Amino acid sequence: MRRVIRSAEFDEFYNLLPSNALIKVKYALNIIADIKVVNTKLAKKAHRYRFLRAAHFSR
C-alpha cells in the first residue's frame, strides 16, 4: 500500500469539487494507494496537475 501525500493546493482543489467529481477523484486516489501496478494513463493524467507533480508516493 502506498501513502499519498497531498499538498495544500490539492486540498484546496479537493474541497471545492462537486460531489460527482469528488467520487471520481477518491476512486483514482484509492487506485494509486492500493494497487501495486498503476495504469500509466492514470499516472500521466495525475502528473499533468501541478499539485500532484510533487506528490510523493511511497510504499
N, C-alpha and C positions, 0 to 999 in steps of 0.2 A: 504494500500500500504506500502511495506517495503522500507527502504533505504538501499542500498548496499554500503558498504564502502570498497573500493579497496585498496590493498597495493601497494607499489612501485614495488614489484616483479610481481604482477598481471598486472600492467600497462605495464611493460616491455614485459611480455609474450603476452599480448593482442595486443600490437603494432607490434609484429613480426609475427602474424598469417597471413596465406594466406587468400585471400578473401572468399573462400568457408568455411573455418573453422571459420572465423570471424562471418559469418552469423549464424552459429550454436551456437557459444558462446553468441552472442547478444540475440538469441532466448531463450536460457537457462536462462540468467540473467533477461530477461523480465518476464519469468515464475516465477522465485524466487521473483521478486519485486512485481508483480501484482496479483498473485493468492494466496488466503488465505491458501489453503491446497496444499503443495508441495509434489509431489511423493517422497517416501523415496528412491527410486532407484536413482533419480536425486540428492537428497541431499547427499547420501552416495558417489556418484561419485564425486561430487564437494568437499566433505570433504577430499578425497584422496590427493588432491593437497595442498602443504604447504601454498601457498599464499592465499588459501581460508579457511584454517582451522581457522585462527584467524579473519576471516571476521565477522563483526557484522551485523546481520540482525535485524533491528528494524522496528516497525510499525509507 
